[in-house]
């Protein structure tokens, strides 16, 4: 008799645990697949630039005037202007700048460029003019 009782107990336990899956009640194989709403993609960068920034020309060239500051990493030269922080890239002219120098820079901004500086929008300098002190 104990063998029959044990089998009945195991069968009852199996039935009880069968309903304890992941709590996901998606229905049986005969039920149609559940439907989910497809999210509407949100537009990316479709609005106008903030009012304090000039429109960016088609070729990506920007002109920025401001004061030079040094980044937290060695060799990183930053320029704040047009409401943005730029990382100046471009050889000896940029390397010779000191903190506080006033400059006017024309170049191509490349926000996708990876740098070790991790500050500012990378700006490949085409022309650099050091402004007289005020």
C-alpha positions in Angstrom: 0.0 0.0 0.0 2.8 2.4 0.7 4.1 2.0 -2.8 0.8 3.1 -4.3 0.6 6.0 -1.9 4.1 7.1 -2.9 3.2 7.0 -6.6 0.1 9.0 -6.0 2.1 11.5 -4.0 4.7 11.9 -6.8 1.9 12.2 -9.4 0.2 14.9 -7.3 3.4 16.8 -6.7 4.2 16.7 -10.5 0.8 18.2 -11.3 1.2 20.9 -8.7 4.7 21.9 -9.8 3.7 21.8 -13.5 1.7 25.1 -13.0 4.7 26.8 -11.3 6.7 27.6 -14.5 8.0 31.1 -15.0 4.7 32.7 -14.3 4.4 33.4 -18.1 1.0 32.5 -19.2 1.4 32.6 -23.0 -1.2 29.9 -23.7 -0.8 26.5 -25.3 0.5 25.6 -28.7 -3.1 25.7 -30.1 -3.5 29.4 -29.0 -2.4 32.1 -31.5 0.9 33.8 -30.7 0.5 36.8 -28.4 0.8 40.1 -30.2 3.0 43.0 -29.0 2.9 46.6 -30.1 5.8 47.7 -32.3 7.4 50.7 -30.7 7.5 53.8 -32.8 11.1 54.8 -33.4 12.0 58.2 -31.9 13.6 60.8 -34.2 17.3 61.4 -33.6 18.8 64.9 -33.9 16.0 66.2 -36.1 15.4 69.4 -34.2 17.2 72.7 -34.7 20.4 73.4 -32.9 20.1 75.3 -29.7 19.8 79.0 -30.4 23.3 79.9 -29.1 24.9 77.7 -31.7 25.4 78.7 -35.3 24.1 76.4 -38.0 26.7 73.8 -39.0 27.6 74.1 -42.7 27.2 71.0 -44.9 31.0 70.3 -44.9 31.2 70.3 -41.1 33.4 73.3 -40.9 33.0 75.4 -37.8 34.7 78.6 -36.5 35.0 79.0 -32.8 36.5 81.8 -30.7 37.2 81.5 -27.0 39.7 80.9 -24.3 42.0 77.8 -24.1 41.9 75.5 -21.1 43.8 72.3 -20.5 42.0 69.0 -20.2 42.3 66.5 -17.3 44.5 64.3 -19.4 48.0 65.4 -20.4 48.2 66.9 -23.9 44.5 67.7 -24.2 43.8 71.3 -25.2 40.2 72.5 -24.9 38.3 75.5 -26.3 34.9 76.6 -25.0 33.0 78.6 -27.6 29.6 78.7 -29.4 28.1 77.1 -26.3 30.2 74.0 -26.6 33.4 72.5 -25.4 35.8 71.5 -28.2 38.9 69.3 -28.1 41.5 70.9 -30.4 43.5 68.5 -32.6 46.2 69.6 -34.9 49.9 69.6 -34.4 52.4 72.1 -33.3 50.1 75.2 -33.4 47.7 73.5 -30.9 50.5 72.1 -28.8 52.0 75.6 -28.3 48.8 77.0 -26.8 48.7 78.0 -23.1 45.8 78.0 -20.6 43.9 81.3 -21.0 45.1 82.1 -24.6 42.3 83.7 -26.6 42.0 82.0 -30.0 39.9 81.9 -33.2 39.9 78.4 -34.7 38.4 77.1 -37.9 38.2 73.4 -38.4 36.1 70.3 -38.8 34.1 68.9 -35.8 34.0 65.1 -35.6 31.8 64.1 -32.6 32.2 60.4 -33.5 36.1 60.5 -33.2 37.4 58.5 -30.2 40.1 60.2 -28.2 42.0 59.5 -25.0 41.0 63.0 -23.7 37.3 62.1 -23.2 36.4 65.7 -23.1 34.8 68.0 -25.7 33.8 67.5 -29.3 37.0 66.7 -31.3 37.8 69.6 -33.7 40.5 69.0 -36.3 42.1 72.5 -36.6 42.6 73.9 -40.1 43.5 77.5 -39.1 44.4 78.9 -35.7 44.7 82.6 -34.8 46.0 83.6 -31.4 44.1 86.8 -30.4 45.9 89.6 -28.6 45.4 89.7 -24.8 42.6 91.9 -23.5 
